[in-house]
C-alpha cells in the first residue's frame, strides 16, 4: 500500500496545484500590490486594489480599522483625477 501512495503523490500534488491556482488572490497580496502601485504613482491601479480590500470588509469593526486604507484610496483617486470618488472616500474615512 505504501508504494501505491508514493506513486499517487505526484498526481495529488499536481491536483492541489491546480486547485490552489484557481483560488482568488488573498487580501494581503491585493493590499501589498495596491500599495506598491501607489508608491509607483500608478493611481488607478492602486485605487482599484484598495477598493477590493475595503469592499471585502463586512464586519463593522474591520471597517473602522480600515480608515487609513480608505484615506489612501481617496488620495489615489484624487491623484488620478477621479475627484468625485476621492470626495466619497474622504467622507467615509
PDB file of N, CA, C and O in Angstrom:
ATOM      1  N   UNK A   1       0.818  -1.187   0.000  1.00  0.00           N
ATOM      2  CA  UNK A   1       0.000   0.000   0.000  1.00  0.00           C
ATOM      3  C   UNK A   1       0.861   1.249   0.000  1.00  0.00           C
ATOM      4  O   UNK A   1       0.525   2.233  -0.660  1.00  0.00           O
ATOM      5  N   UNK A   2       1.970   1.224   0.734  1.00  0.00           N
ATOM      6  CA  UNK A   2       2.845   2.394   0.817  1.00  0.00           C
ATOM      7  C   UNK A   2       3.362   2.784  -0.563  1.00  0.00           C
ATOM      8  O   UNK A   2       3.399   3.969  -0.895  1.00  0.00           O
ATOM      9  N   UNK A   3       3.762   1.797  -1.373  1.00  0.00           N
ATOM     10  CA  UNK A   3       4.251   2.071  -2.724  1.00  0.00           C
ATOM     11  C   UNK A   3       3.179   2.729  -3.584  1.00  0.00           C
ATOM     12  O   UNK A   3       3.473   3.604  -4.398  1.00  0.00           O
ATOM     13  N   UNK A   4       1.940   2.302  -3.397  1.00  0.00           N
ATOM     14  CA  UNK A   4       0.822   2.889  -4.131  1.00  0.00           C
ATOM     15  C   UNK A   4       0.637   4.358  -3.764  1.00  0.00           C
ATOM     16  O   UNK A   4       0.385   5.195  -4.632  1.00  0.00           O
ATOM     17  N   UNK A   5       0.764   4.667  -2.470  1.00  0.00           N
ATOM     18  CA  UNK A   5       0.635   6.058  -2.023  1.00  0.00           C
ATOM     19  C   UNK A   5       1.756   6.918  -2.590  1.00  0.00           C
ATOM     20  O   UNK A   5       1.527   8.068  -2.965  1.00  0.00           O
ATOM     21  N   UNK A   6       2.958   6.374  -2.654  1.00  0.00           N
ATOM     22  CA  UNK A   6       4.095   7.117  -3.207  1.00  0.00           C
ATOM     23  C   UNK A   6       3.865   7.388  -4.685  1.00  0.00           C
ATOM     24  O   UNK A   6       4.187   8.468  -5.181  1.00  0.00           O
ATOM     25  N   UNK A   7       3.308   6.409  -5.389  1.00  0.00           N
ATOM     26  CA  UNK A   7       3.030   6.600  -6.815  1.00  0.00           C
ATOM     27  C   UNK A   7       1.958   7.672  -7.039  1.00  0.00           C
ATOM     28  O   UNK A   7       2.005   8.396  -8.033  1.00  0.00           O
ATOM     29  N   UNK A   8       0.995   7.777  -6.120  1.00  0.00           N
ATOM     30  CA  UNK A   8      -0.080   8.748  -6.272  1.00  0.00           C
ATOM     31  C   UNK A   8       0.315  10.158  -5.829  1.00  0.00           C
ATOM     32  O   UNK A   8      -0.346  11.130  -6.194  1.00  0.00           O
ATOM     33  N   UNK A   9       1.370  10.271  -5.056  1.00  0.00           N
ATOM     34  CA  UNK A   9       1.764  11.584  -4.519  1.00  0.00           C
ATOM     35  C   UNK A   9       1.944  12.647  -5.609  1.00  0.00           C
ATOM     36  O   UNK A   9       1.433  13.756  -5.452  1.00  0.00           O
ATOM     37  N   UNK A  10       2.651  12.350  -6.708  1.00  0.00           N
ATOM     38  CA  UNK A  10       2.794  13.400  -7.734  1.00  0.00           C
ATOM     39  C   UNK A  10       1.459  13.835  -8.332  1.00  0.00           C
ATOM     40  O   UNK A  10       1.284  15.010  -8.653  1.00  0.00           O
ATOM     41  N   UNK A  11       0.525  12.916  -8.485  1.00  0.00           N
ATOM     42  CA  UNK A  11      -0.787  13.269  -9.033  1.00  0.00           C
ATOM     43  C   UNK A  11      -1.580  14.117  -8.047  1.00  0.00           C
ATOM     44  O   UNK A  11      -2.276  15.051  -8.446  1.00  0.00           O
ATOM     45  N   UNK A  12      -1.475  13.790  -6.747  1.00  0.00           N
ATOM     46  CA  UNK A  12      -2.161  14.576  -5.720  1.00  0.00           C
ATOM     47  C   UNK A  12      -1.598  15.990  -5.682  1.00  0.00           C
ATOM     48  O   UNK A  12      -2.351  16.961  -5.609  1.00  0.00           O
ATOM     49  N   UNK A  13      -0.259  16.106  -5.731  1.00  0.00           N
ATOM     50  CA  UNK A  13       0.372  17.428  -5.721  1.00  0.00           C
ATOM     51  C   UNK A  13      -0.021  18.234  -6.949  1.00  0.00           C
ATOM     52  O   UNK A  13      -0.266  19.436  -6.847  1.00  0.00           O
ATOM     53  N   UNK A  14      -0.083  17.593  -8.097  1.00  0.00           N
ATOM     54  CA  UNK A  14      -0.486  18.298  -9.312  1.00  0.00           C
ATOM     55  C   UNK A  14      -1.933  18.761  -9.201  1.00  0.00           C
ATOM     56  O   UNK A  14      -2.266  19.869  -9.621  1.00  0.00           O
ATOM     57  N   UNK A  15      -2.794  17.919  -8.638  1.00  0.00           N
ATOM     58  CA  UNK A  15      -4.194  18.303  -8.448  1.00  0.00           C
ATOM     59  C   UNK A  15      -4.324  19.454  -7.479  1.00  0.00           C
ATOM     60  O   UNK A  15      -5.109  20.372  -7.713  1.00  0.00           O
ATOM     61  N   UNK A  16      -3.564  19.426  -6.385  1.00  0.00           N
ATOM     62  CA  UNK A  16      -3.608  20.516  -5.408  1.00  0.00           C
ATOM     63  C   UNK A  16      -3.101  21.812  -6.031  1.00  0.00           C
ATOM     64  O   UNK A  16      -3.645  22.881  -5.750  1.00  0.00           O
ATOM     65  N   UNK A  17      -2.082  21.738  -6.862  1.00  0.00           N
ATOM     66  CA  UNK A  17      -1.563  22.930  -7.527  1.00  0.00           C
ATOM     67  C   UNK A  17      -2.626  23.565  -8.413  1.00  0.00           C
ATOM     68  O   UNK A  17      -2.740  24.789  -8.483  1.00  0.00           O
ATOM     69  N   UNK A  18      -3.403  22.721  -9.090  1.00  0.00           N
ATOM     70  CA  UNK A  18      -4.463  23.236  -9.953  1.00  0.00           C
ATOM     71  C   UNK A  18      -5.550  23.907  -9.124  1.00  0.00           C
ATOM     72  O   UNK A  18      -6.062  24.957  -9.512  1.00  0.00           O
ATOM     73  N   UNK A  19      -5.907  23.315  -7.988  1.00  0.00           N
ATOM     74  CA  UNK A  19      -6.929  23.900  -7.121  1.00  0.00           C
ATOM     75  C   UNK A  19      -6.426  25.214  -6.541  1.00  0.00           C
ATOM     76  O   UNK A  19      -7.159  26.203  -6.524  1.00  0.00           O
ATOM     77  N   UNK A  20      -5.191  25.238  -6.067  1.00  0.00           N
ATOM     78  CA  UNK A  20      -4.632  26.445  -5.472  1.00  0.00           C
ATOM     79  C   UNK A  20      -4.547  27.566  -6.501  1.00  0.00           C
ATOM     80  O   UNK A  20      -4.746  28.732  -6.158  1.00  0.00           O
ATOM     81  N   UNK A  21      -4.260  27.237  -7.737  1.00  0.00           N
ATOM     82  CA  UNK A  21      -4.160  28.258  -8.780  1.00  0.00           C
ATOM     83  C   UNK A  21      -5.516  28.881  -9.089  1.00  0.00           C
ATOM     84  O   UNK A  21      -5.582  30.009  -9.578  1.00  0.00           O
ATOM     85  N   UNK A  22      -6.598  28.159  -8.808  1.00  0.00           N
ATOM     86  CA  UNK A  22      -7.931  28.667  -9.102  1.00  0.00           C
ATOM     87  C   UNK A  22      -8.472  29.560  -7.989  1.00  0.00           C
ATOM     88  O   UNK A  22      -9.486  30.232  -8.178  1.00  0.00           O
ATOM     89  N   UNK A  23      -7.808  29.578  -6.825  1.00  0.00           N
ATOM     90  CA  UNK A  23      -8.277  30.393  -5.710  1.00  0.00           C
ATOM     91  C   UNK A  23      -7.979  31.857  -5.986  1.00  0.00           C
ATOM     92  O   UNK A  23      -6.950  32.179  -6.580  1.00  0.00           O
ATOM     93  N   UNK A  24      -8.867  32.747  -5.560  1.00  0.00           N
ATOM     94  CA  UNK A  24      -8.599  34.168  -5.767  1.00  0.00           C
ATOM     95  C   UNK A  24      -7.415  34.615  -4.919  1.00  0.00           C
ATOM     96  O   UNK A  24      -7.084  34.014  -3.897  1.00  0.00           O
ATOM     97  N   UNK A  25      -6.801  35.677  -5.378  1.00  0.00           N
ATOM     98  CA  UNK A  25      -5.658  36.237  -4.670  1.00  0.00           C
ATOM     99  C   UNK A  25      -6.081  36.677  -3.277  1.00  0.00           C
ATOM    100  O   UNK A  25      -7.183  37.203  -3.117  1.00  0.00           O
ATOM    101  N   UNK A  26      -5.257  36.483  -2.278  1.00  0.00           N
ATOM    102  CA  UNK A  26      -5.572  36.869  -0.916  1.00  0.00           C
ATOM    103  C   UNK A  26      -5.569  38.382  -0.746  1.00  0.00           C
ATOM    104  O   UNK A  26      -4.947  39.109  -1.521  1.00  0.00           O
ATOM    105  N   UNK A  27      -6.270  38.834   0.273  1.00  0.00           N
ATOM    106  CA  UNK A  27      -6.357  40.273   0.523  1.00  0.00           C
ATOM    107  C   UNK A  27      -5.004  40.878   0.856  1.00  0.00           C
ATOM    108  O   UNK A  27      -4.730  42.019   0.485  1.00  0.00           O
ATOM    109  N   UNK A  28      -4.159  40.136   1.548  1.00  0.00           N
ATOM    110  CA  UNK A  28      -2.829  40.659   1.851  1.00  0.00           C
ATOM    111  C   UNK A  28      -2.065  40.963   0.567  1.00  0.00           C
ATOM    112  O   UNK A  28      -1.408  41.997   0.453  1.00  0.00           O
ATOM    113  N   UNK A  29      -2.158  40.059  -0.383  1.00  0.00           N
ATOM    114  CA  UNK A  29      -1.470  40.250  -1.656  1.00  0.00           C
ATOM    115  C   UNK A  29      -2.072  41.414  -2.439  1.00  0.00           C
ATOM    116  O   UNK A  29      -1.347  42.185  -3.067  1.00  0.00           O
ATOM    117  N   UNK A  30      -3.387  41.538  -2.401  1.00  0.00           N
ATOM    118  CA  UNK A  30      -4.043  42.645  -3.098  1.00  0.00           C
ATOM    119  C   UNK A  30      -3.627  43.968  -2.478  1.00  0.00           C
ATOM    120  O   UNK A  30      -3.317  44.927  -3.186  1.00  0.00           O
ATOM    121  N   UNK A  31      -3.623  44.016  -1.135  1.00  0.00           N
ATOM    122  CA  UNK A  31      -3.219  45.240  -0.437  1.00  0.00           C
ATOM    123  C   UNK A  31      -1.764  45.594  -0.762  1.00  0.00           C
ATOM    124  O   UNK A  31      -1.456  46.746  -1.066  1.00  0.00           O
ATOM    125  N   UNK A  32      -0.884  44.610  -0.700  1.00  0.00           N
ATOM    126  CA  UNK A  32       0.533  44.858  -0.991  1.00  0.00           C
ATOM    127  C   UNK A  32       0.729  45.355  -2.410  1.00  0.00           C
ATOM    128  O   UNK A  32       1.505  46.279  -2.655  1.00  0.00           O
ATOM    129  N   UNK A  33       0.023  44.738  -3.338  1.00  0.00           N
ATOM    130  CA  UNK A  33       0.110  45.149  -4.735  1.00  0.00           C
ATOM    131  C   UNK A  33      -0.414  46.566  -4.931  1.00  0.00           C
ATOM    132  O   UNK A  33       0.170  47.358  -5.671  1.00  0.00           O
ATOM    133  N   UNK A  34      -1.519  46.876  -4.262  1.00  0.00           N
ATOM    134  CA  UNK A  34      -2.095  48.223  -4.367  1.00  0.00           C
ATOM    135  C   UNK A  34      -1.157  49.270  -3.786  1.00  0.00           C
ATOM    136  O   UNK A  34      -0.997  50.348  -4.358  1.00  0.00           O
ATOM    137  N   UNK A  35      -0.539  48.961  -2.658  1.00  0.00           N
ATOM    138  CA  UNK A  35       0.381  49.917  -2.043  1.00  0.00           C
ATOM    139  C   UNK A  35       1.647  50.084  -2.877  1.00  0.00           C
ATOM    140  O   UNK A  35       2.212  51.176  -2.933  1.00  0.00           O
ATOM    141  N   UNK A  36       2.092  49.017  -3.521  1.00  0.00           N
ATOM    142  CA  UNK A  36       3.239  49.123  -4.426  1.00  0.00           C
ATOM    143  C   UNK A  36       2.875  49.998  -5.623  1.00  0.00           C
ATOM    144  O   UNK A  36       3.690  50.795  -6.088  1.00  0.00           O
ATOM    145  N   UNK A  37       1.656  49.844  -6.116  1.00  0.00           N
ATOM    146  CA  UNK A  37       1.188  50.687  -7.223  1.00  0.00           C
ATOM    147  C   UNK A  37       1.114  52.146  -6.790  1.00  0.00           C
ATOM    148  O   UNK A  37       1.465  53.045  -7.554  1.00  0.00           O
ATOM    149  N   UNK A  38       0.657  52.379  -5.561  1.00  0.00           N
ATOM    150  CA  UNK A  38       0.584  53.747  -5.032  1.00  0.00           C
ATOM    151  C   UNK A  38       1.987  54.350  -4.967  1.00  0.00           C
ATOM    152  O   UNK A  38       2.192  55.497  -5.363  1.00  0.00           O
ATOM    153  N   UNK A  39       2.935  53.589  -4.475  1.00  0.00           N
ATOM    154  CA  UNK A  39       4.314  54.068  -4.361  1.00  0.00           C
ATOM    155  C   UNK A  39       4.924  54.351  -5.734  1.00  0.00           C
ATOM    156  O   UNK A  39       5.809  55.197  -5.862  1.00  0.00           O
ATOM    157  N   UNK A  40       4.449  53.641  -6.759  1.00  0.00           N
ATOM    158  CA  UNK A  40       4.951  53.821  -8.118  1.00  0.00           C
ATOM    159  C   UNK A  40       4.128  54.842  -8.916  1.00  0.00           C
ATOM    160  O   UNK A  40       4.295  54.977 -10.128  1.00  0.00           O
ATOM    161  N   UNK A  41       3.241  55.553  -8.220  1.00  0.00           N
ATOM    162  CA  UNK A  41       2.377  56.571  -8.851  1.00  0.00           C
ATOM    163  C   UNK A  41       1.430  55.988  -9.889  1.00  0.00           C
ATOM    164  O   UNK A  41       1.053  56.672 -10.841  1.00  0.00           O
ATOM    165  N   UNK A  42       1.048  54.734  -9.714  1.00  0.00           N
ATOM    166  CA  UNK A  42       0.052  54.095 -10.577  1.00  0.00           C
ATOM    167  C   UNK A  42      -1.286  54.236  -9.862  1.00  0.00           C
ATOM    168  O   UNK A  42      -1.773  53.290  -9.243  1.00  0.00           O
ATOM    169  N   UNK A  43      -1.869  55.415  -9.953  1.00  0.00           N
ATOM    170  CA  UNK A  43      -3.011  55.792  -9.123  1.00  0.00           C
ATOM    171  C   UNK A  43      -4.249  54.944  -9.368  1.00  0.00           C
ATOM    172  O   UNK A  43      -4.901  54.520  -8.414  1.00  0.00           O
ATOM    173  N   UNK A  44      -4.581  54.689 -10.618  1.00  0.00           N
ATOM    174  CA  UNK A  44      -5.790  53.914 -10.927  1.00  0.00           C
ATOM    175  C   UNK A  44      -5.649  52.491 -10.408  1.00  0.00           C
ATOM    176  O   UNK A  44      -6.573  51.954  -9.797  1.00  0.00           O
ATOM    177  N   UNK A  45      -4.507  51.888 -10.649  1.00  0.00           N
ATOM    178  CA  UNK A  45      -4.263  50.522 -10.177  1.00  0.00           C
ATOM    179  C   UNK A  45      -4.314  50.459  -8.646  1.00  0.00           C
ATOM    180  O   UNK A  45      -4.873  49.523  -8.075  1.00  0.00           O
ATOM    181  N   UNK A  46      -3.729  51.458  -7.997  1.00  0.00           N
ATOM    182  CA  UNK A  46      -3.744  51.500  -6.530  1.00  0.00           C
ATOM    183  C   UNK A  46      -5.167  51.634  -6.011  1.00  0.00           C
ATOM    184  O   UNK A  46      -5.566  50.921  -5.090  1.00  0.00           O
ATOM    185  N   UNK A  47      -5.929  52.540  -6.597  1.00  0.00           N
ATOM    186  CA  UNK A  47      -7.310  52.757  -6.148  1.00  0.00           C
ATOM    187  C   UNK A  47      -8.156  51.509  -6.339  1.00  0.00           C
ATOM    188  O   UNK A  47      -8.949  51.162  -5.463  1.00  0.00           O
ATOM    189  N   UNK A  48      -8.001  50.835  -7.459  1.00  0.00           N
ATOM    190  CA  UNK A  48      -8.788  49.624  -7.724  1.00  0.00           C
ATOM    191  C   UNK A  48      -8.459  48.523  -6.714  1.00  0.00           C
ATOM    192  O   UNK A  48      -9.358  47.841  -6.222  1.00  0.00           O
ATOM    193  N   UNK A  49      -7.184  48.351  -6.410  1.00  0.00           N
ATOM    194  CA  UNK A  49      -6.796  47.335  -5.432  1.00  0.00           C
ATOM    195  C   UNK A  49      -7.308  47.656  -4.039  1.00  0.00           C
ATOM    196  O   UNK A  49      -7.794  46.771  -3.334  1.00  0.00           O
ATOM    197  N   UNK A  50      -7.203  48.909  -3.642  1.00  0.00           N
ATOM    198  CA  UNK A  50      -7.671  49.300  -2.316  1.00  0.00           C
ATOM    199  C   UNK A  50      -9.188  49.211  -2.215  1.00  0.00           C
ATOM    200  O   UNK A  50      -9.723  48.915  -1.147  1.00  0.00           O
ATOM    201  N   UNK A  51      -9.881  49.463  -3.320  1.00  0.00           N
ATOM    202  CA  UNK A  51     -11.341  49.292  -3.327  1.00  0.00           C
ATOM    203  C   UNK A  51     -11.707  47.839  -3.037  1.00  0.00           C
ATOM    204  O   UNK A  51     -12.669  47.575  -2.317  1.00  0.00           O
ATOM    205  N   UNK A  52     -10.948  46.896  -3.591  1.00  0.00           N
ATOM    206  CA  UNK A  52     -11.205  45.470  -3.339  1.00  0.00           C
ATOM    207  C   UNK A  52     -11.015  45.141  -1.863  1.00  0.00           C
ATOM    208  O   UNK A  52     -11.801  44.396  -1.278  1.00  0.00           O
ATOM    209  N   UNK A  53      -9.973  45.698  -1.270  1.00  0.00           N
ATOM    210  CA  UNK A  53      -9.701  45.441   0.143  1.00  0.00           C
ATOM    211  C   UNK A  53     -10.828  46.000   1.006  1.00  0.00           C
ATOM    212  O   UNK A  53     -11.312  45.323   1.914  1.00  0.00           O
ATOM    213  N   UNK A  54     -11.246  47.229   0.726  1.00  0.00           N
ATOM    214  CA  UNK A  54     -12.303  47.874   1.509  1.00  0.00           C
ATOM    215  C   UNK A  54     -13.626  47.128   1.321  1.00  0.00           C
ATOM    216  O   UNK A  54     -14.370  46.938   2.282  1.00  0.00           O
ATOM    217  N   UNK A  55     -13.920  46.710   0.102  1.00  0.00           N
ATOM    218  CA  UNK A  55     -15.174  46.005  -0.176  1.00  0.00           C
ATOM    219  C   UNK A  55     -15.238  44.652   0.530  1.00  0.00           C
ATOM    220  O   UNK A  55     -16.326  44.157   0.825  1.00  0.00           O
ATOM    221  N   UNK A  56     -14.085  44.057   0.801  1.00  0.00           N
ATOM    222  CA  UNK A  56     -14.063  42.742   1.457  1.00  0.00           C
ATOM    223  C   UNK A  56     -14.386  42.829   2.942  1.00  0.00           C
ATOM    224  O   UNK A  56     -14.715  41.815   3.558  1.00  0.00           O
ATOM    225  N   UNK A  57     -14.300  44.011   3.523  1.00  0.00           N
ATOM    226  CA  UNK A  57     -14.570  44.172   4.960  1.00  0.00           C
ATOM    227  C   UNK A  57     -16.065  44.304   5.178  1.00  0.00           C
ATOM    228  O   UNK A  57     -16.671  45.313   4.816  1.00  0.00           O
ATOM    229  N   UNK A  58     -16.650  43.284   5.768  1.00  0.00           N
ATOM    230  CA  UNK A  58     -18.088  43.316   6.030  1.00  0.00           C
ATOM    231  C   UNK A  58     -18.399  43.527   7.503  1.00  0.00           C
ATOM    232  O   UNK A  58     -19.501  43.945   7.856  1.00  0.00           O
ATOM    233  N   UNK A  59     -17.440  43.241   8.351  1.00  0.00           N
ATOM    234  CA  UNK A  59     -17.616  43.414   9.793  1.00  0.00           C
ATOM    235  C   UNK A  59     -17.393  44.886  10.153  1.00  0.00           C
ATOM    236  O   UNK A  59     -16.364  45.446   9.775  1.00  0.00           O
ATOM    237  N   UNK A  60     -18.312  45.530  10.864  1.00  0.00           N
ATOM    238  CA  UNK A  60     -18.149  46.951  11.219  1.00  0.00           C
ATOM    239  C   UNK A  60     -16.843  47.261  11.944  1.00  0.00           C
ATOM    240  O   UNK A  60     -16.272  48.333  11.747  1.00  0.00           O
ATOM    241  N   UNK A  61     -16.362  46.342  12.780  1.00  0.00           N
ATOM    242  CA  UNK A  61     -15.096  46.611  13.472  1.00  0.00           C
ATOM    243  C   UNK A  61     -13.924  46.591  12.497  1.00  0.00           C
ATOM    244  O   UNK A  61     -12.963  47.339  12.676  1.00  0.00           O
ATOM    245  N   UNK A  62     -13.989  45.749  11.469  1.00  0.00           N
ATOM    246  CA  UNK A  62     -12.953  45.740  10.439  1.00  0.00           C
ATOM    247  C   UNK A  62     -13.004  47.028   9.631  1.00  0.00           C
ATOM    248  O   UNK A  62     -11.969  47.598   9.287  1.00  0.00           O
ATOM    249  N   UNK A  63     -14.216  47.481   9.331  1.00  0.00           N
ATOM    250  CA  UNK A  63     -14.367  48.698   8.550  1.00  0.00           C
ATOM    251  C   UNK A  63     -13.785  49.902   9.284  1.00  0.00           C
ATOM    252  O   UNK A  63     -13.192  50.782   8.659  1.00  0.00           O
ATOM    253  N   UNK A  64     -13.947  49.948  10.596  1.00  0.00           N
ATOM    254  CA  UNK A  64     -13.418  51.060  11.377  1.00  0.00           C
ATOM    255  C   UNK A  64     -11.891  51.084  11.336  1.00  0.00           C
ATOM    256  O   UNK A  64     -11.285  52.156  11.337  1.00  0.00           O
ATOM    257  N   UNK A  65     -11.278  49.920  11.301  1.00  0.00           N
ATOM    258  CA  UNK A  65      -9.815  49.848  11.254  1.00  0.00           C
ATOM    259  C   UNK A  65      -9.259  50.167   9.873  1.00  0.00           C
ATOM    260  O   UNK A  65      -8.054  50.371   9.723  1.00  0.00           O
ATOM    261  N   UNK A  66     -10.118  50.210   8.871  1.00  0.00           N
ATOM    262  CA  UNK A  66      -9.661  50.458   7.506  1.00  0.00           C
ATOM    263  C   UNK A  66      -9.603  51.943   7.145  1.00  0.00           C
ATOM    264  O   UNK A  66      -9.347  52.279   5.989  1.00  0.00           O
ATOM    265  N   UNK A  67      -9.832  52.822   8.093  1.00  0.00           N
ATOM    266  CA  UNK A  67      -9.823  54.266   7.794  1.00  0.00           C
ATOM    267  C   UNK A  67      -8.546  54.703   7.074  1.00  0.00           C
ATOM    268  O   UNK A  67      -8.647  55.462   6.110  1.00  0.00           O
ATOM    269  N   UNK A  68      -7.352  54.268   7.484  1.00  0.00           N
ATOM    270  CA  UNK A  68      -6.153  54.682   6.737  1.00  0.00           C
ATOM    271  C   UNK A  68      -6.132  54.155   5.302  1.00  0.00           C
ATOM    272  O   UNK A  68      -5.632  54.821   4.395  1.00  0.00           O
ATOM    273  N   UNK A  69      -6.680  52.953   5.105  1.00  0.00           N
ATOM    274  CA  UNK A  69      -6.728  52.376   3.760  1.00  0.00           C
ATOM    275  C   UNK A  69      -7.691  53.183   2.894  1.00  0.00           C
ATOM    276  O   UNK A  69      -7.400  53.477   1.734  1.00  0.00           O
ATOM    277  N   UNK A  70      -8.845  53.539   3.468  1.00  0.00           N
ATOM    278  CA  UNK A  70      -9.837  54.326   2.728  1.00  0.00           C
ATOM    279  C   UNK A  70      -9.263  55.702   2.391  1.00  0.00           C
ATOM    280  O   UNK A  70      -9.493  56.218   1.297  1.00  0.00           O
ATOM    281  N   UNK A  71      -8.525  56.293   3.315  1.00  0.00           N
ATOM    282  CA  UNK A  71      -7.899  57.589   3.072  1.00  0.00           C
ATOM    283  C   UNK A  71      -6.882  57.488   1.925  1.00  0.00           C
ATOM    284  O   UNK A  71      -6.839  58.354   1.051  1.00  0.00           O
ATOM    285  N   UNK A  72      -6.076  56.437   1.935  1.00  0.00           N
ATOM    286  CA  UNK A  72      -5.100  56.228   0.862  1.00  0.00           C
ATOM    287  C   UNK A  72      -5.806  55.998  -0.461  1.00  0.00           C
ATOM    288  O   UNK A  72      -5.354  56.474  -1.503  1.00  0.00           O
ATOM    289  N   UNK A  73      -6.921  55.265  -0.422  1.00  0.00           N
ATOM    290  CA  UNK A  73      -7.721  55.058  -1.633  1.00  0.00           C
ATOM    291  C   UNK A  73      -8.214  56.398  -2.164  1.00  0.00           C
ATOM    292  O   UNK A  73      -8.172  56.640  -3.371  1.00  0.00           O
ATOM    293  N   UNK A  74      -8.683  57.277  -1.268  1.00  0.00           N
ATOM    294  CA  UNK A  74      -9.122  58.607  -1.678  1.00  0.00           C
ATOM    295  C   UNK A  74      -7.999  59.402  -2.293  1.00  0.00           C
ATOM    296  O   UNK A  74      -8.206  60.109  -3.280  1.00  0.00           O
ATOM    297  N   UNK A  75      -6.810  59.300  -1.727  1.00  0.00           N
ATOM    298  CA  UNK A  75      -5.653  60.001  -2.277  1.00  0.00           C
ATOM    299  C   UNK A  75      -5.312  59.480  -3.672  1.00  0.00           C
ATOM    300  O   UNK A  75      -4.958  60.256  -4.559  1.00  0.00           O
ATOM    301  N   UNK A  76      -5.418  58.178  -3.860  1.00  0.00           N
ATOM    302  CA  UNK A  76      -5.150  57.592  -5.181  1.00  0.00           C
ATOM    303  C   UNK A  76      -6.170  58.095  -6.196  1.00  0.00           C
ATOM    304  O   UNK A  76      -5.810  58.455  -7.316  1.00  0.00           O
ATOM    305  N   UNK A  77      -7.444  58.120  -5.804  1.00  0.00           N
ATOM    306  CA  UNK A  77      -8.480  58.651  -6.703  1.00  0.00           C
ATOM    307  C   UNK A  77      -8.212  60.119  -7.021  1.00  0.00           C
ATOM    308  O   UNK A  77      -8.338  60.539  -8.172  1.00  0.00           O
ATOM    309  N   UNK A  78      -7.846  60.893  -6.015  1.00  0.00           N
ATOM    310  CA  UNK A  78      -7.561  62.312  -6.222  1.00  0.00           C
ATOM    311  C   UNK A  78      -6.405  62.493  -7.194  1.00  0.00           C
ATOM    312  O   UNK A  78      -6.490  63.296  -8.122  1.00  0.00           O
ATOM    313  N   UNK A  79      -5.324  61.746  -6.982  1.00  0.00           N
ATOM    314  CA  UNK A  79      -4.159  61.850  -7.854  1.00  0.00           C
ATOM    315  C   UNK A  79      -4.457  61.388  -9.277  1.00  0.00           C
ATOM    316  O   UNK A  79      -3.815  61.839 -10.226  1.00  0.00           O
ATOM    317  N   UNK A  80      -5.433  60.488  -9.426  1.00  0.00           N
ATOM    318  CA  UNK A  80      -5.828  60.010 -10.756  1.00  0.00           C
ATOM    319  C   UNK A  80      -6.801  60.968 -11.431  1.00  0.00           C
ATOM    320  O   UNK A  80      -7.133  60.799 -12.605  1.00  0.00           O
ATOM    321  N   UNK A  81      -7.256  61.972 -10.692  1.00  0.00           N
ATOM    322  CA  UNK A  81      -8.208  62.929 -11.257  1.00  0.00           C
ATOM    323  C   UNK A  81      -9.653  62.499 -11.126  1.00  0.00           C
ATOM    324  O   UNK A  81     -10.540  63.120 -11.712  1.00  0.00           O
ATOM    325  N   UNK A  82      -9.902  61.444 -10.366  1.00  0.00           N
ATOM    326  CA  UNK A  82     -11.268  60.956 -10.139  1.00  0.00           C
ATOM    327  C   UNK A  82     -11.803  61.645  -8.880  1.00  0.00           C
ATOM    328  O   UNK A  82     -11.967  61.016  -7.835  1.00  0.00           O
ATOM    329  N   UNK A  83     -12.068  62.933  -8.999  1.00  0.00           N
ATOM    330  CA  UNK A  83     -12.415  63.747  -7.834  1.00  0.00           C
ATOM    331  C   UNK A  83     -13.703  63.326  -7.123  1.00  0.00           C
ATOM    332  O   UNK A  83     -13.731  63.326  -5.893  1.00  0.00           O
ATOM    333  N   UNK A  84     -14.767  62.969  -7.841  1.00  0.00           N
ATOM    334  CA  UNK A  84     -15.969  62.522  -7.117  1.00  0.00           C
ATOM    335  C   UNK A  84     -15.716  61.274  -6.252  1.00  0.00           C
ATOM    336  O   UNK A  84     -16.220  61.178  -5.133  1.00  0.00           O
ATOM    337  N   UNK A  85     -14.933  60.322  -6.778  1.00  0.00           N
ATOM    338  CA  UNK A  85     -14.602  59.129  -5.995  1.00  0.00           C
ATOM    339  C   UNK A  85     -13.722  59.499  -4.813  1.00  0.00           C
ATOM    340  O   UNK A  85     -13.868  58.934  -3.729  1.00  0.00           O
ATOM    341  N   UNK A  86     -12.815  60.439  -5.011  1.00  0.00           N
ATOM    342  CA  UNK A  86     -11.954  60.884  -3.913  1.00  0.00           C
ATOM    343  C   UNK A  86     -12.782  61.516  -2.803  1.00  0.00           C
ATOM    344  O   UNK A  86     -12.559  61.248  -1.622  1.00  0.00           O
ATOM    345  N   UNK A  87     -13.737  62.352  -3.186  1.00  0.00           N
ATOM    346  CA  UNK A  87     -14.593  63.012  -2.187  1.00  0.00           C
ATOM    347  C   UNK A  87     -15.364  61.978  -1.386  1.00  0.00           C
ATOM    348  O   UNK A  87     -15.470  62.093  -0.165  1.00  0.00           O
ATOM    349  N   UNK A  88     -15.909  60.956  -2.067  1.00  0.00           N
ATOM    350  CA  UNK A  88     -16.655  59.906  -1.359  1.00  0.00           C
ATOM    351  C   UNK A  88     -15.760  59.153  -0.389  1.00  0.00           C
ATOM    352  O   UNK A  88     -16.170  58.849   0.731  1.00  0.00           O
ATOM    353  N   UNK A  89     -14.542  58.852  -0.813  1.00  0.00           N
ATOM    354  CA  UNK A  89     -13.621  58.146   0.074  1.00  0.00           C
ATOM    355  C   UNK A  89     -13.268  58.995   1.284  1.00  0.00           C
ATOM    356  O   UNK A  89     -13.198  58.484   2.402  1.00  0.00           O
ATOM    357  N   UNK A  90     -13.047  60.278   1.074  1.00  0.00           N
ATOM    358  CA  UNK A  90     -12.689  61.141   2.192  1.00  0.00           C
ATOM    359  C   UNK A  90     -13.868  61.338   3.151  1.00  0.00           C
ATOM    360  O   UNK A  90     -13.665  61.552   4.346  1.00  0.00           O
ATOM    361  N   UNK A  91     -15.084  61.266   2.638  1.00  0.00           N
ATOM    362  CA  UNK A  91     -16.250  61.336   3.504  1.00  0.00           C
ATOM    363  C   UNK A  91     -16.332  60.111   4.405  1.00  0.00           C
ATOM    364  O   UNK A  91     -16.724  60.221   5.566  1.00  0.00           O
ATOM    365  N   UNK A  92     -15.966  58.948   3.882  1.00  0.00           N
ATOM    366  CA  UNK A  92     -16.035  57.703   4.629  1.00  0.00           C
ATOM    367  C   UNK A  92     -14.958  57.673   5.707  1.00  0.00           C
ATOM    368  O   UNK A  92     -15.216  57.281   6.845  1.00  0.00           O
ATOM    369  N   UNK A  93     -13.746  58.092   5.337  1.00  0.00           N
ATOM    370  CA  UNK A  93     -12.634  57.990   6.280  1.00  0.00           C
ATOM    371  C   UNK A  93     -12.741  59.121   7.279  1.00  0.00           C
ATOM    372  O   UNK A  93     -11.904  59.235   8.175  1.00  0.00           O
TER     373      UNK A  93
END
